Amino acid sequence: MNKVRASAREALEGIRDGATIAAGGFGLCGIPELCIQALRELNVRGLTVASNNCGVDDFGLGILLANRQIKKMISSYVGENKEFERQYLSGELEVELTPQGTLAERLRAGGAGIPAFFTATGVGTLVANGKEVRDFDGRSYVMERGIRTDWAIVKAWRGDRMGNLQYRLTARNFNPLCAMAGRVTVAEVEELVEVGEIHPEQVDTPSVYVHHVVVGPHEKRIERKTNRPLVVG
């Protein structure tokens, strides 16, 4: 089975306005920038995106914000994007702020077919507002719903034509969880290999979760570059 597509735009051609999307990445590390650019070109609107954060103003998911394509973000960190702040404070953008570990587990649970789970994280805070809280063994826990999305966009280091994926170092982050959570998953890879070249024990995301594979150039960015004086002696 060959799941390789000519471009991210071709792989995402079936997406429609109002879609829900799980997007991998942490900061700008391991973000599926080819898929994000394709979404920008397709100009789909009213999107709900579950992702750890929302890129920066001119890169990553930030370019979809700038084009007013996202109506809601489910995120754990939102501090690197001024346009995000502006849209939220003006009421243009809905934000569901979710603790990082809880967001990861919500994505994993959705992909595993688990509708909800209980966690102590967020009890007694705004995070728990409107959610069921139960006591277990003398401790309170808040119920969180699993996240299942229409689409998932992820980035891997290597992938084969069947869709088996391998991530490299910290770029693994949210990508395997997002790949599980999507009903249709598009994986962009830096290196396309033949089936069998990735050892079974090194497969991080099995092909059963992946529907389309895209290979193309990638840009490595960091959110903020800082320097400090060199101290000698």
N, C-alpha and C positions, 0 to 999 in steps of 0.2 A: 504494500500500500504506500503510495507516494502522496504525502500531505503538503509538499512544497508548493508555494504559490509564487507568482512572478513578482508580487509587491505586497506591501502591507495594505495598500488601498484595495487591491483585489481581494485580499483575505477578509477585509472588513466591509465589503460591498453590501452585504445584507443587513447592516445595522440601520436602525430607524430612530427617529426622534423619540425622546422619552426613555431610551434604553438605560439599563443599569449596567455598570462596568466595574470590575475589580481590576485595579492597575498595580502591578508590582513595582518594587523599588523602595529605597530608603534614602531620603534626601534626593540627591541626583544619582546615587549609586544603583546601578542595575535597573534604570527606568527604561521602559519600552519606547524610546523616542521616535522610532520609525512609525509605530502604530499611532502614537499621539499626533504626529504630523499628518498622518493619513486621516485621522478624525477631523483635524483642522480643515483639510482640503475637502472632505466629504460634507462638512458644514452641518452635521447632525446637531440637534439642539435639545434642550430640556433634559440633559443627561444627569443621572445620579452616579457619582463616582466614589467607590470605596478604595481609599489608598492611604498609606501612612501619612503622607503630606501632599502638598499641591505644587511641587516644583518651585521655580522662581519666576520672576515676572516675564522673562524672555526665553524660558526654556522649560521643557517638561510640561506637566499639566497646566502650568501657568499660561501657556499660549491659548489653551482652550478657555480659560477664565477671561483672558483679554478679549476674546471673540464672543463672549457672552454665551458660550455653549453649555456651561455647567449650571444647573439650577440647585444642586445639593451636593455637599461633600460629607463623606463619613471618614473622619481623619482623627489622628492622635496628635499631630503637631502641625501648626499653621503659621509659624513665625518667620518664614523667609520670603513672604510674598506680600508686597504692599497693596497690590490690586485685590488680593484675597481680603485683606483687612478692610479696604474701602467698600467692596461689595457687601461684605457681611454687616458692617456698621450701617450701611445705607438700606439694608433690608433686601438687597438684590439676590443674595446668596443665602441659602439655608445651610446650616452647619450642624452636624451631629458629632460632637466631640466625644471620642471614645478612648479610654486608656489603651496604651500601645499593646500590652499583653492581651487585653480583652479583645481588641480588634483582630489580632492574630488568631486568637481562638475562635472568634466568630466566623472568620473566613474558613478555618480548618473544619469547624463544625458543619458549616454549610456544605462544604465539599464532601464530608463524610456522611451526610444525610441526617445529622443531628439537629433537630429544630431549635433547641434552646439548651442552656446550661446555667448553673448558678456559680457566682464568684463573689468573693468578699471585696474585691476591688471596687471602689466607688460607693460603698454603703455609707449613708449619712452625708453624701455630697449631692451636687446638682446632677451628677451622672445617674443617680438612682431615681430622679424625679419621674413619676408616671410609670415606674416599673414595679413588678412584683418583688417583694422582699420576704424571705422565709428564714426561719432559724433552724440550724442543724447543729446538734451537739453544743448548744449554748452560744452559738455565734451566728450573726446575721449575714445573709448572702442575697445578692440582687440577681434577678434572672435576666440574662442577655440572650437575644435571638441570634441564631446562626445566620450568616449572610450567604445568600445564593443569588448570583447575578445573571443577567442575560448573556453578557460577554465578559471575558477576561483577557487582558493584554499583559504579556510578561516578556522578560528578556533573559536569555540563557547564554552561557559561554559557547557550548557546543550542542548541536542537536542532529539527529539523523532524519532520514526521509519519512520514517514512521511517526516521528514526534517524540521520541525519547530525548530527555533533556538533561544536561549537566551544567550546573552553575559553578562559578569560580569565586572563592573567598567570600567577602562580605556582600557580593552581588546576589548571593542566595536569598538573603533577607526575606521579604514578603512574597517573592515570586512563586515558590512552590505552593503556598497557601492560596494565592490568587488563582493559580492554574487549576486548582481543585474546585474553586468556588464558582467558576464560570460554566454556564451551559454550553457555550461555544468559546473555546480558548484559542487565541492566536499567539504563537510564540515566535519572537524574532531572535535569531541566533547570530553570533559573531562568526561562527565556523560551522559549516554544514559538512557532516561526515556520512559515510555509508553505514547501513544497518550492520551492527556487530562491532563497529569500531569503538563504541562506548561499552566498556565492560559492564555486565549486568549489575555488579555491586557498586558501580559509580553512577548509575542512573538515579538522578534526584527526583525527576518527575517522569513517571511512566507514560508511554504513548497513549494510554487509554484516556488521559485527561486532555490531550492536545488534538485539535481539529485542523489547524493550519500552521504551517511553518514558513517563515520569511527570513531570508538571509540578506544582509546589506551592511553598508558602512555605519559605524557608530562613533559618536563623539563622547569623549570622557571629560566630564566637568565636575567641579566641586562648587558648593554653594558660595563660599566666601574664602578668599585667599588672604591670609594674614602673614606678616613678617615680623621678626623681632631682631634687634641688633645682635650682631655676632660678638660674643664675649670671649676674649682670648686670655688664657692664663688663669 
